[in-house]
Amino acid sequence: MIIDYRAMVSLTYDDGLDSQLKYAVPALNESGLKGTFFVSGEALKNPEKYPAWRGAASDGHEIGIHTINHPCDISFDFVPKGFALQDYDMARMREEIDENLRIVNNKFNYNSDKYVFAYPCGQSSLGKSREISYKPLIKEKFIAARGVQSIYADPVSVDLYEVPCFGVECNGAEMIEMVKKAAQNGMWVVFLFHGIEGDYISVTNRAHRELVQYLSQNRDTILTDTFSNIAAKIKSGRP
């Protein structure tokens, strides 16, 4: 596979948080870069949130699928009763993903021929004992999916249905250094953001802007693009 950039970068944002709309979207727009927003929870359930996400979609940002209720293992204390992965079967997961897609299509006015998915909490199994993988469902509906393993993605060998990423809570210089390390070996580095200057698992607005500005200034050697576009580029280069 031929990589025509020293590194590839995708900026991904989970859960559809207000701080992402307030800080991340403007920073991306000013730099001419596109992010991937894996929206879930209130952003999908509350119609008052829809106009802002329609705006992000109209700006050219990608809206990824992350489920509506963000089911994770029952061991997490933030998981509401009845919404753990142990409470799900394949039919329930399929129904929720389909509803997530309908909201994105009809309420966010976002339509794509290459939707992408992010596993809530990076977990891809469900059932009473978490014995059932739902990756086959994801492979049926999406061109790629993001996991949470904290490593660089090798474009030659990466599993496009469990792409690793770096969940970041660090400063701009540290994130820029991660990009430079990816460039040493032609890797794909996927950043996972939650809050920007607020909400939770947060980075500062300054740190986020420093990374975005660095990527914008180095676009000749570093490809920064949506998760789906880079996944499609990698897939097209494989036998």
GIUR-V357452 format. One record per helix or strand. SS is the DSSP state (h for helix, s for strand). FROM is the first residue (numbers start at 1). LEN is the number of residues. If there is no record, write none. Layout:
BEGIN
<<SS/FROM/LEN> <SS/FROM/LEN>>
END
This chain:
BEGIN
<<s/7/8> <h/18/14> <s/36/4> <h/42/4> <h/47/12> <s/62/4> <s/72/1> <s/84/1> <h/85/3> <h/90/17> <s/116/3> <h/120/3> <s/125/2> <s/132/2> <h/135/7> <s/144/3> <s/153/1> <s/163/1> <s/166/2> <h/172/13> <s/188/6> <s/196/1> <s/203/1> <h/205/13> <s/222/3> <h/227/10>>
END
